[in-house]
Amino acid sequence: MLPAENCAKSGGYNRNRTKASLNSREPSSRQISTCSFLEASLRRFICSAVLLSAVSSLPIFGQAPQPAQPAQPAATSHPVTAFVYERARGVGWEWFEAPPYDNSYGYGESLLRFGFSQNIAKWDWKVEITQPTILDAPNDSVSANTAQGQLGLGASYYAANGNNSWPVAAFLKQGFVRYDAAADQNIRIGRIEWVEGVETKPKNPTLAWLQPNRVAQRLVGNFGFTVAQRSFDGIDAHYGQGSWDVTTMFGRADQGVFNMNGNPEINVDMQYLAYTKSDWSDRFLWRVFAIGYHDGRTGLTKTDNRPAAVRATDHHNIRVGTYGGDFLTVIPAGSGQFDLVGWGALQNGRWGVQEQRSGAAAVEGGYQFLHVASTPWIRGGWWRGSGDNNPNDGKHGTFFEILPTPRNYARTPIYNLMNLTDDFVQVVDRPTKKWELRSDLHWLQLTSGRDLWYQGGGAYDNKVFGFTGRPSNGFASFTNLADISSDWHATSHLDVNLYYGHGWGKTVVKKIYPAGQTAQLGYLELVYHWDSPFSAHH
């Protein structure tokens, strides 16, 4: 933490330099900075692990070591568990060209989460602190041309933290108590991390992959790709028996995501109710849900396709209801199996002074070769989020994504699912049980050429709206995107992840960025996780 603060005070090095592309062979001062960051982060979490391991082995409260005692009954054992999670990431961005601004840059990220938890009979509690850090975010990557805007997520971090290239903070990520009446019946209250779509844990491994990767967090998530992420202050509850579950949640969103200070609440709240059921011997999982959303930040200008002068006068609340359902199924066939995913939602309510009328749908399917050692899996699908065709009719027809984790469905996060049509194919392969390779290819269009190109994951600050929009200029042809990732569970405590994505901008992009329509994102990510009980028997 201190090195980052000292670098910020010294001002770092001069960022007004010649741009280097992601393919540059000569190491730059920025690349050296990223390597130093990764080395320092590794040192930090290794030292933390050693320290906590040592602490866990010491007699607590200064007691002298005692001779070995017979094991106590499990009912009287309530250990406090300490845990540490560190994610160190070196990132390289090349946004669409917007001279004279810097669209090609690298920076470092560190996400440290640590805390304590305990189970006592039917109760459990957790206290978790998070310390997000950005190292050397670009200070010249926000274009004065508002249509071009922030040139990648590095620019978003810089702008969201008071034009600071080295933002760092620490805050309460989670602090809750939970009562477990039974295995599938509990209630939790406090500051919580919460995502929709994972109310149950499927026993079928294929459904267990599809649920978090192709259903969850389309509408509400923790925005886990960012370093500050998202939490809620509220209450959630589950009531289930065997194959079914009812989940409800009431919460107010906290600051975070790109803003390093995640302590304050923002004036945004939501309510959630869902019924989930597993059928066909755990080969079919379905859910129906309803979400109520309220945004009381009436002093902010809303992001939509109305003229700026009209939007500036709309100081009414946003109140949107979303009602939908989804299903996932696996069908054995020959030497493998087919999978099918369906998702859909409709929305109504008020978008300020406008009436909200929108919807979205997704259909996906694939085939997995189970008798091949690496079980290759080929999938394809289609998504359509509605757009607004008339900015002057008093109706807001753009599908509203609420508070999602956009990167689950836009792995190179240059877009979200609003006013978007996405045709895609993907391949998943597992050379070993601990190594997963994945590659996606997307053909992206704007659903309405009279609406905007949207980006972002929703409200995260009381000073900015959270979603951004760029003009389509009457066109719908957006971009093609290809990517590849490698996720390796190297040890029981360490994951090593690599990602590269490449976008080819089409007409919509060319009208905004005539100098260059290529976008690239690459990163190397190291994730360390450790936990250990350290208290004695009561």
C-alpha positions, 0 to 999 in steps of 0.5 A, a space after each residue: 500500500 505504502 509504495 503505491 502512495 509514495 509513487 503517487 506523491 512523487 508523480 511517477 514518470 512522464 506519461 506524455 510519451 510516444 504510444 507503444 502498441 500491444 505488440 511492441 517488442 522493446 520493453 517500455 517503462 510501463 511494462 517494467 512497472 507492470 512486472 515490478 507490480 506483479 513481483 511486489 504483489 506476489 511477495 505481498 500475498 506469499 508473506 501474508 500466507 506465511 504470517 497467517 500460517 505462523 499465527 494460526 500455529 501459535 497458542 492463542 491469548 499467550 497460553 503456554 503449549 499444552 499436552 495433546 488432548 483427546 478430540 472434543 465432540 464436534 458440537 463444541 468446536 467453533 473455530 474462527 477461520 482467517 482467509 486471504 484472497 489476492 488477485 494481481 493483474 497486469 493489463 494491456 489496453 489498446 482502445 480504438 484510436 482517438 488522437 491525440 489521446 493515448 489509446 494504448 497503455 498498460 497498468 497494474 491492478 491488485 485486489 486484496 481481500 481478507 477477514 474472518 468467519 465463524 460457524 456457531 451452531 445454527 449461526 455464522 458470521 463474516 467480516 471481510 476487508 478489501 483493499 483495491 489498488 490501481 498502479 499507473 492508470 493513464 492520465 491522458 486517455 479521456 477524450 475531450 470529444 464526448 462521443 469518444 469518451 474514456 478510452 478503456 477501463 484504465 481511463 475509467 479508473 483514472 476518471 472515477 478517482 478524481 483524476 488519480 493514476 495511483 488510487 488506493 483505498 480500503 473498506 468493509 467489503 462484507 460484514 454479516 450474520 446469518 441464521 441457518 434454520 436448516 440446510 436449505 433455509 437461512 436468512 442473512 443481514 448486513 453488508 453482503 456480496 450478492 449475485 442473481 442466477 446462482 440460487 442453487 448449486 447444480 449437481 450436474 457438472 455441465 449445468 454447474 458450468 453453464 449456470 454461473 457462466 451463461 445465466 448468472 449476473 446478466 442483471 445483478 452482479 458483484 462486477 467482479 472483474 473490477 478491483 473495487 467490485 460491488 456490495 449491497 447493504 441489506 438482507 437475503 433469505 433462502 427457503 427450499 426443500 430438496 429440488 426447489 428453492 425460493 430466494 429473496 433479497 432487499 438491498 441498497 447498492 454500495 459505492 465501488 466498481 471503478 471508485 476505490 472507496 467502496 464504503 458509502 451507500 448510493 441512492 439505489 435500491 433493489 428487490 429480488 424474488 425467484 423460484 428455482 427448481 431442478 428436474 429430470 434427475 438434475 438434468 434440467 434447471 429452471 428459474 422464474 424471477 422478478 426484480 424491482 429497481 429504484 434509482 433516486 439519484 435525480 441530480 444526474 443526467 440519464 444515459 439514453 438516446 434523447 437530446 442532451 438538453 431534454 435529458 438535462 431537465 429530467 430529474 425524476 426517479 427511475 423505477 423499473 420492474 423486470 420479470 423473466 425466467 430461464 432454463 438450462 438442460 443437458 441431453 445425452 446423445 451418442 458419445 456426448 451430450 447436447 446442452 440448451 440454454 434459454 433466457 428472457 425478460 420483460 420490463 416496465 415502469 418509469 425511466 424518469 419522465 418516460 415510460 419503460 417498455 423493453 425486453 431481452 432474450 437469449 438462446 444458446 446450445 452446444 455439444 460436448 464430446 465426453 469420450 474425448 480426453 479433453 471433453 471439447 465443447 462447441 457452443 453457439 448462441 444468440 442474444 437480443 436486447 431491445 433498443 429504442 427506435 424513437 427518442 421523442 415518443 415518451 417511451 424508453 425502449 432500451 433494455 435496461 441491464 440494472 446492475 450486472 457484471 458485464 464481462 461475463 458476456 463481454 469478455 473484452 468489455 467494450 460493450 454491454 447487453 443493452 441495445 445489442 444483438 450478439 451472434 456467437 460461437 465458443 469452444 471450451 477445452 480442458 487439456 487437464 482437470 485443472 486447465 481450461 481453454 476457451 475461445 469466443 467469436 462474436 458478431 455484434 450489431 446494435 439492435 436499433 440504429 437510432 439508439 446508442 452504443 452502451 457500455 458499463 455495469 450500472 450505478 457505482 457512485 452518486 456522481 456519475 450515472 454508471 452506464 455510458 452511451 456513444 452515438 450510433 449515427 444511424 448505423 447498426 453495424 458495430 464490431 466483430 470480436 475474437 478472444 482466447 483465455 487460459 485458466 490454470 488451477 496451478 496449486 490448491 492456493 494459486 490460479 494463473 489466468 491469461 486472456 487476449 481479445 481483439 475487436 474489429 470495429 465496423 461502421 458505428 465505431 468508424 464514425 466515432 473513431 475514424 483514425 483506427 477501428 482496432 481494439 485489443 485487451 490482454 492480461 496476466 492474472 495471478 490469484 492466491 487464496 488461503 484460509 485456515 482455522 485458528 481458534 480453540 475449542 470452547 
